[in-house]
Structure formats: C-alpha cells, structure tokens
C-alpha cells in the first residue's frame, strides 16, 4: 500500500498524523525520565523520517533560520572549553536534534494540528499523573505538593497551564462544531484541578496574564492597522509604568504573598546570586553547555546540599538567562535571549503591522507564557522539554518557506503539417 506524501507532510492534509506526532512528543517530554530511552526514540521516529519523505521541501530555505543555527553551533562548539566535555558533547547533540525536530514540525504541522495534538497528549499525561498520585515534600517552605508522576510541582503545573491555554484558544479560534466543545471540556477540567493541586505559583500566576493578553489581541481584530499601532504603543508604555510603580510601592510583595511566596521567591534570589557569582569566573564563554550541574563538582554539590536535592540531579538556577550565562557565557545568554525576543516580537508585530491571524495570536500567547516562566524556570534551555519545542516551533513558523516554481520549457508551437501540404 502506498501512502500519499500529503498525509504526512502537508499541513492542510496531515491533521491525523500531525496530531499523533505532537501527542507522542508531549508524552516523551513529560515521562522520558520514567519510561527511559524508548520514548525519546519514539519522539525521533515521528519527526526525523519525514525528511526522507520529501527532503527538498523540508530543507528548502533552512538557511533563513540562521539565528537558531548559530546558537546550535555555539552549543556544540562549547565542548572545546567545557569542564565536562563528555556531558557537553552528548547533551549538545540532543539539543540540536531537538531543534531539528521542532523545525520539521513547523514545516509540516499547522497551528491547529499542533493544538489538537497538544491537547490529546496533555490529557493522557495528566491522567497518568492523576493515577500515580505522587506527592513531594518541599524542604524550603515545608509543604507537601501534588506532583503526580513528575519530579516537581512546577513541571506538573507547566503542563496543566498549557492544557488550560490550548483548551481556551482551541474553543475560541479553532473549534469546528459542537462536538469539539465536549471533547475539550475534560481536558480543561483536569488541567485546572491538577494546577490547583500542584500549588505551582509560577504556573498559576502566568495563566491569567497570558489569557488577558490573548483577549486584548483578539479584540484588536476589529481595529484598523493604524489604531492597533497606537494602542500597542500606549499599552506598552502603560505596562512598563505600572510595573515600575508596583515595584516601588511594594505591591510586588503583596502579589507574591497571594501565592504564598516571599520576596526571596523561596530561595530563588539566593540561587540567582550564586549563579551570577559562578558566571563571573568565565563570563564570556561559560563553563560549557550542561557542564555545571555535574556530580562530583564542588559548587554543584554545595548547592544540592543547601537546597536538599538528595538525588543530586534535575536542578538548575531557576532562571533561563542566568543558567545560560553560567554555562555559555555572555555570548550564549545573548543568543538565547535574541531567539526568545525575536519569536515574541515576530508574532506580536504580525498582528500589529500586518493582517490579523488567529495563528499569530495563539503563538504570541505561547511565547508570553514562556517569557514569563523564563525568569523563574529554564523551559527553553534543555532538550526534550515541551517549552523548548514550542519556542523553536514558534520561531520557525516565522520563517517564510520559498515557493518552488516549476521549470518552464519552450513548447513547440509550430503547426503540424497536413497530408496535403
């Protein structure tokens, strides 16, 4: 049996396969640490073979995505000055292949298919965590939090927040018929319940902010381009002013108190200070990608001990930019920051200066969620994480795919000779 290529790589026709591939990816990102390498191999199996289906279509114009390519090259090149070259080499290859899979997904999967696949994957991920029913003790604030099958409440909270977000944008922009409404309700109910049970302040606070932005971007559809630009400038200036006033007036501590946090963010400010001090030892190039949190290294062992990390793994500086600064120096931190800002501004500017599209609203909301979390988590800096997959998917959606034009050959327009002439 011969399967048409369009059912695998055409974004308009591959909704079934695309949703399946995204769902497998979400499951692999969530539970590869539990089920082992088989899930990572499944993740590669649903994306990388698509290059063989039509490599010319997928690789056409790949050089236009030069910024992620430079960052991927720099991550791999850091093996030459890494404190742990073996770990850097392995993790760098994983991260680069992860970017490649996100690139293939952006070229073959539409935003609607991505949303459907994410909802399917998130539903089964959360359902499994609910069945496991695991709790974890937080030694810093002395509380027990529901983590399900994850190792951290923040990981569970992130997946639950994505479930709520994708449900809302699916029902508002992408729903077709009433059946979609009934299929999305279980996902949003389960996501909301587990988000509350996880007590993840970051995820709980980010969801309302992102949904409010999506509502504003949706209302801008009725305005002309001129008024969109004016409102954007006024809103941006007002947001910056309100943030400065809130910080100076002490409202930040009040907001943190609503989520059970203090001004130290449960020890994160101390951790950031330690990361900044470590970065000063090699400020330009860093210590090498994934070469800081290594068992046997004195600084990593000290921080694991201070923060009660008995497993001596799965820990970080809880800030994307500080983590990048420590491992890759100012060069790497600048590159990852440019990728995040370029993606965020690309989708927002598409709504302000060009024709309004629901896809840009959805991906702009995803980027705002990732930007908010980037100051307290590292969702975009490691391989096999949903956040980094969504970041590069959103970036590559900004890259225009060149249209292959057919080669025209000169036609023989001479009239055929007749029998009589």
C-alpha positions as CSV (number, residue, x, y, z in Angstrom):
1,X,0.0,0.0,0.0
2,X,1.3,3.4,-1.0
3,X,0.7,6.3,1.4
4,X,0.4,9.7,-0.3
5,X,3.1,12.2,0.9
6,X,0.5,14.8,1.7
7,X,-0.9,12.7,4.5
8,X,2.5,13.0,6.3
9,X,4.0,16.4,5.4
10,X,1.2,18.6,4.0
11,X,-0.1,20.9,6.8
12,X,-3.5,21.0,5.2
13,X,-4.0,17.3,5.0
14,X,-1.9,15.6,7.7
15,X,-4.0,16.5,10.7
16,X,-4.3,12.9,11.9
17,X,-0.6,12.1,11.7
18,X,0.5,15.5,12.9
19,X,-1.7,15.4,16.0
20,X,-0.4,11.9,16.7
21,X,3.2,13.1,16.4
22,X,2.6,16.0,18.7
23,X,0.8,13.9,21.3
24,X,3.7,11.4,21.3
25,X,6.2,14.3,21.7
26,X,4.3,15.7,24.7
27,X,4.3,12.3,26.3
28,X,8.0,11.8,25.6
29,X,8.8,15.3,27.1
30,X,6.9,14.5,30.2
31,X,7.8,10.9,31.1
32,X,11.1,10.0,29.3
33,X,12.8,10.0,32.7
34,X,10.3,7.3,33.8
35,X,10.0,5.1,30.8
36,X,13.5,5.5,29.5
37,X,15.0,6.0,26.1
38,X,12.2,4.2,24.3
39,X,10.1,7.4,24.5
40,X,13.0,9.5,23.1
41,X,13.3,7.1,20.2
42,X,9.6,7.3,19.6
43,X,9.9,11.1,19.5
44,X,12.6,10.9,16.9
45,X,10.7,8.3,15.0
46,X,7.7,10.5,14.4
47,X,9.7,13.5,13.1
48,X,13.1,12.7,11.6
49,X,11.9,10.2,9.0
50,X,9.7,12.9,7.4
51,X,12.9,14.3,5.9
52,X,13.1,11.2,3.7
53,X,9.5,11.7,2.5
54,X,10.4,15.0,0.8
55,X,13.8,16.3,1.8
56,X,13.7,19.1,-0.8
57,X,10.5,20.6,0.6
58,X,11.7,20.4,4.2
59,X,15.2,21.6,3.7
60,X,14.3,24.4,1.3
61,X,15.2,27.8,2.9
62,X,16.7,26.3,6.1
63,X,19.5,28.9,6.0
64,X,16.9,31.7,6.7
65,X,16.6,30.3,10.2
66,X,20.2,31.5,10.9
67,X,19.8,32.5,14.5
68,X,18.9,29.1,15.9
69,X,21.6,27.6,13.7
70,X,24.2,29.9,15.1
71,X,23.1,29.1,18.7
72,X,23.1,25.3,18.0
73,X,26.6,25.5,16.5
74,X,27.8,27.5,19.5
75,X,26.3,25.0,21.9
76,X,28.2,22.2,20.2
77,X,31.4,24.2,19.9
78,X,31.4,24.7,23.7
79,X,32.7,21.2,24.1
80,X,36.2,22.6,23.4
81,X,36.3,24.6,26.6
82,X,33.8,22.6,28.7
83,X,34.6,21.5,32.2
84,X,32.8,18.2,31.4
85,X,33.4,17.7,27.6
86,X,31.7,14.3,27.5
87,X,28.5,15.5,29.0
88,X,28.5,18.7,26.9
89,X,29.0,16.7,23.7
90,X,26.1,14.3,24.4
91,X,23.7,17.0,25.6
92,X,24.6,19.4,22.8
93,X,23.8,16.7,20.2
94,X,20.5,16.0,21.9
95,X,19.6,19.7,21.9
96,X,20.5,20.2,18.3
97,X,18.5,17.2,17.2
98,X,15.6,18.6,19.4
99,X,15.8,21.8,17.4
100,X,15.7,19.8,14.2
101,X,12.6,18.0,15.2
102,X,10.9,21.3,16.0
103,X,11.9,22.6,12.6
104,X,10.3,19.6,10.9
105,X,7.2,20.1,12.9
106,X,6.9,23.8,12.0
107,X,7.2,22.9,8.3
108,X,4.7,20.0,8.4
109,X,2.2,20.7,11.2
110,X,-0.3,23.6,11.3
111,X,-1.1,25.5,14.5
112,X,-4.5,23.9,14.6
113,X,-3.0,20.4,14.4
114,X,-0.4,21.3,17.0
115,X,-3.1,22.5,19.3
116,X,-5.2,19.3,18.9
117,X,-2.1,17.1,19.3
118,X,-1.0,19.0,22.4
119,X,-4.5,18.6,24.0
120,X,-4.5,14.9,23.4
121,X,-1.0,14.5,24.8
122,X,-1.6,16.7,27.8
123,X,-4.8,14.9,28.6
124,X,-3.2,11.5,28.8
125,X,-0.1,12.9,30.6
126,X,-2.3,14.5,33.3
127,X,-4.5,11.4,33.5
128,X,-1.4,9.2,34.2
129,X,-0.2,11.7,36.9
130,X,-3.6,11.6,38.5
131,X,-3.5,7.8,38.6
132,X,0.0,7.8,40.1
133,X,-1.0,10.4,42.7
134,X,2.5,11.2,43.9
135,X,3.3,13.9,46.5
136,X,6.6,15.6,47.1
137,X,7.9,17.4,50.2
138,X,9.4,20.9,49.7
139,X,12.2,21.3,52.2
140,X,12.3,25.1,51.7
141,X,8.7,26.0,52.5
142,X,7.8,22.8,54.5
143,X,4.8,21.8,52.4
144,X,3.7,18.7,50.6
145,X,2.6,19.3,47.0
146,X,1.0,17.0,44.4
147,X,3.4,16.1,41.6
148,X,1.8,13.1,40.1
149,X,4.3,11.2,38.0
150,X,6.6,14.2,37.7
151,X,9.5,15.0,39.9
152,X,8.5,18.6,40.5
153,X,5.3,20.5,41.1
154,X,6.5,23.2,38.6
155,X,6.7,20.6,35.8
156,X,3.2,19.4,36.5
157,X,2.0,23.0,36.8
158,X,3.5,23.9,33.4
159,X,1.8,21.0,31.6
160,X,-1.5,21.9,33.3
161,X,-1.2,25.5,32.4
162,X,-0.6,24.5,28.8
163,X,-3.7,22.4,28.9
164,X,-5.8,25.3,30.1
165,X,-4.3,27.7,27.5
166,X,-4.6,25.3,24.5
167,X,-8.2,24.5,25.5
168,X,-9.2,28.2,25.6
169,X,-7.6,29.1,22.3
170,X,-9.0,25.9,20.6
171,X,-12.5,26.7,21.7
172,X,-12.2,30.4,20.7
173,X,-10.3,30.2,17.4
174,X,-10.1,26.6,16.1
175,X,-13.3,24.8,17.2
176,X,-15.4,23.2,14.4
177,X,-18.9,22.1,15.6
178,X,-20.3,21.4,19.0
179,X,-18.5,18.0,19.3
180,X,-15.2,19.9,19.8
181,X,-16.7,21.6,22.8
182,X,-17.5,18.3,24.6
183,X,-14.1,16.9,23.7
184,X,-12.2,19.9,25.2
185,X,-14.1,20.1,28.5
186,X,-12.5,17.1,30.1
187,X,-9.0,18.5,29.3
188,X,-9.7,21.9,30.8
189,X,-11.3,20.4,33.9
190,X,-8.5,18.0,34.5
191,X,-5.9,20.7,33.9
192,X,-7.5,23.2,36.2
193,X,-7.8,20.6,39.0
194,X,-4.2,19.5,38.8
195,X,-2.9,23.1,38.5
196,X,-4.7,23.9,41.8
197,X,-3.4,20.7,43.4
198,X,0.2,21.3,42.4
199,X,0.3,24.7,44.1
200,X,2.7,26.0,41.4
201,X,2.8,29.8,41.9
202,X,4.5,30.4,38.6
203,X,2.0,28.4,36.5
204,X,-1.0,29.8,38.4
205,X,0.1,33.4,38.0
206,X,1.1,33.1,34.3
207,X,-2.2,31.6,33.0
208,X,-4.4,34.7,33.8
209,X,-1.8,37.0,32.4
210,X,-1.5,35.1,29.1
211,X,-5.2,34.8,28.7
212,X,-5.7,38.5,29.3
213,X,-3.2,39.3,26.6
214,X,-4.9,36.9,24.2
215,X,-8.2,38.6,24.9
216,X,-6.6,42.0,24.0
217,X,-5.0,40.7,20.8
218,X,-8.4,39.2,19.9
219,X,-10.2,42.4,20.4
220,X,-7.7,44.2,18.2
221,X,-9.1,42.3,15.2
222,X,-11.9,44.9,14.9
223,X,-9.5,47.8,14.7
224,X,-7.6,49.2,11.7
225,X,-3.8,48.8,11.5
226,X,-3.4,52.5,12.5
227,X,-5.3,52.1,15.7
228,X,-3.6,48.8,16.5
229,X,-0.2,50.5,16.5
230,X,-1.4,53.4,18.6
231,X,-3.0,51.1,21.2
232,X,0.1,48.9,21.3
233,X,2.4,51.8,22.0
234,X,0.2,53.3,24.7
235,X,-0.3,49.8,26.2
236,X,3.4,49.0,26.2
237,X,4.3,52.3,27.9
238,X,1.5,51.9,30.4
239,X,2.6,48.3,31.3
240,X,6.2,49.5,31.9
241,X,5.0,52.4,34.0
242,X,2.6,50.2,36.1
243,X,5.4,47.6,36.7
244,X,7.8,50.4,37.9
245,X,5.1,51.8,40.2
246,X,4.2,48.4,41.6
247,X,7.9,47.6,42.4
248,X,8.5,51.0,44.1
249,X,5.2,50.9,46.0
250,X,5.8,47.4,47.4
251,X,2.9,45.8,45.5
252,X,5.2,43.1,44.3
253,X,5.5,41.6,47.8
254,X,1.7,41.8,48.2
255,X,1.2,39.8,44.9
256,X,3.8,37.3,45.9
257,X,2.0,36.9,49.3
258,X,-1.2,35.9,47.5
259,X,0.7,32.9,46.1
260,X,2.4,32.0,49.3
261,X,5.8,33.4,48.3
262,X,8.1,35.9,50.0
263,X,10.5,38.4,48.4
264,X,13.2,35.7,48.1
265,X,10.9,33.6,45.9
266,X,11.5,30.6,48.1
267,X,15.3,30.9,47.9
268,X,15.5,31.7,44.2
269,X,17.1,35.1,44.7
270,X,19.9,33.5,46.7
271,X,20.3,30.9,43.9
272,X,20.4,33.6,41.3
273,X,23.2,35.3,43.2
274,X,25.2,32.1,43.4
275,X,24.7,31.7,39.6
276,X,25.9,35.2,39.0
277,X,29.0,34.7,41.1
278,X,29.7,31.5,39.2
279,X,29.3,33.2,35.9
280,X,32.0,35.7,36.7
281,X,34.6,33.0,36.7
282,X,34.2,32.5,33.0
283,X,31.9,35.4,31.8
284,X,32.5,35.3,28.0
285,X,32.2,31.6,27.2
286,X,30.9,29.9,30.3
287,X,31.8,26.5,31.7
288,X,30.3,24.6,28.8
289,X,26.8,23.5,27.9
290,X,25.3,21.2,30.7
291,X,28.8,21.3,32.4
292,X,27.9,22.9,35.7
293,X,25.4,20.6,37.4
294,X,27.7,17.6,37.4
295,X,28.1,15.1,40.2
296,X,31.5,15.5,41.9
297,X,31.9,19.2,41.1
298,X,32.3,21.2,44.3
299,X,29.9,24.1,43.5
300,X,27.1,21.8,42.3
301,X,27.4,19.5,45.3
302,X,27.3,22.5,47.7
303,X,24.1,23.9,46.1
304,X,22.4,20.5,46.0
305,X,23.2,20.1,49.7
306,X,21.9,23.6,50.6
307,X,18.6,23.0,48.7
308,X,18.1,19.5,49.9
309,X,18.4,17.9,46.5
310,X,19.2,14.4,47.6
311,X,19.0,13.0,44.0
312,X,21.9,15.3,43.0
313,X,20.3,15.8,39.6
314,X,17.5,17.7,37.9
315,X,18.3,21.0,39.5
316,X,19.1,24.4,37.9
317,X,19.3,28.1,38.7
318,X,15.6,28.7,38.1
319,X,16.3,31.4,35.6
320,X,16.9,30.8,31.9
321,X,19.3,33.8,31.4
322,X,21.4,33.1,34.5
323,X,21.6,29.4,33.5
324,X,22.8,30.4,30.0
325,X,25.2,32.9,31.5
326,X,26.8,30.3,33.7
327,X,27.1,27.5,31.0
328,X,27.6,29.5,27.8
329,X,28.7,33.0,29.0
330,X,27.6,36.3,27.7
331,X,27.6,35.0,24.1
332,X,25.2,32.1,24.8
333,X,23.0,34.2,27.0
334,X,22.7,36.9,24.3
335,X,21.9,34.3,21.6
336,X,19.1,32.6,23.5
337,X,17.7,36.0,24.5
338,X,17.6,37.1,20.9
339,X,15.8,33.9,19.9
340,X,13.1,34.4,22.5
341,X,12.7,38.1,21.8
342,X,12.7,37.6,18.0
343,X,10.0,35.0,18.3
344,X,7.8,37.0,20.7
345,X,8.1,40.2,18.7
346,X,7.7,38.4,15.4
347,X,4.2,37.1,16.2
348,X,3.0,40.3,18.0
349,X,4.2,42.5,15.2
350,X,2.4,40.3,12.7
351,X,-0.8,41.3,14.5
352,X,0.1,45.0,14.7
353,X,1.5,45.7,11.3
354,X,0.0,43.0,9.1
355,X,-3.2,41.1,8.6
356,X,-4.7,39.7,11.8
357,X,-4.4,35.9,12.0
358,X,-5.5,33.6,14.8
359,X,-2.3,31.6,14.4
360,X,-0.2,34.6,15.4
361,X,-2.4,35.2,18.4
362,X,-2.0,31.6,19.6
363,X,1.8,31.5,19.2
364,X,2.1,35.0,20.7
365,X,0.3,33.7,23.8
366,X,2.6,30.7,23.9
367,X,5.7,33.0,23.8
368,X,4.4,35.3,26.5
369,X,3.9,32.2,28.7
370,X,7.4,31.1,28.0
371,X,8.8,34.6,28.6
372,X,7.1,34.9,32.0
373,X,8.4,31.5,33.0
374,X,11.9,32.2,31.7
375,X,12.7,34.4,34.7
376,X,12.0,31.5,37.2
377,X,12.4,28.3,35.1
378,X,14.6,27.0,32.2
379,X,11.9,25.6,30.0
380,X,13.7,26.6,26.8
381,X,17.3,25.7,27.5
382,X,17.2,21.9,27.7
383,X,16.4,19.2,25.2
384,X,13.3,17.0,25.4
385,X,11.2,19.7,27.1
386,X,7.8,21.0,25.8
387,X,8.9,24.6,26.3
388,X,11.9,24.4,24.1
389,X,9.9,22.5,21.4
390,X,7.3,25.2,21.4
391,X,9.9,28.0,21.3
392,X,11.6,26.7,18.2
393,X,8.3,25.7,16.6
394,X,7.1,29.3,17.0
395,X,10.4,30.7,15.7
396,X,10.4,28.5,12.6
397,X,6.8,29.5,11.9
398,X,8.1,33.0,11.3
399,X,10.4,31.7,8.6
400,X,8.9,32.1,5.2
401,X,9.1,29.0,3.1
402,X,10.3,29.7,-0.5
403,X,7.8,28.6,-3.1
404,X,9.2,26.2,-5.6
405,X,8.3,27.4,-9.1
406,X,8.1,24.8,-11.9
407,X,10.6,25.0,-14.6
408,X,9.0,26.0,-17.9
409,X,10.4,24.6,-21.2
410,X,9.8,26.1,-24.6
411,X,6.9,24.5,-26.2
412,X,6.8,23.5,-29.9
413,X,4.2,25.9,-31.3
414,X,4.8,25.1,-34.9
415,X,1.6,23.9,-36.7
416,X,1.7,20.2,-37.7
417,X,2.0,19.5,-41.4
418,X,-1.2,18.2,-43.0
419,X,-1.3,15.5,-45.6
420,X,-2.0,17.9,-48.3
421,X,0.6,20.4,-47.5
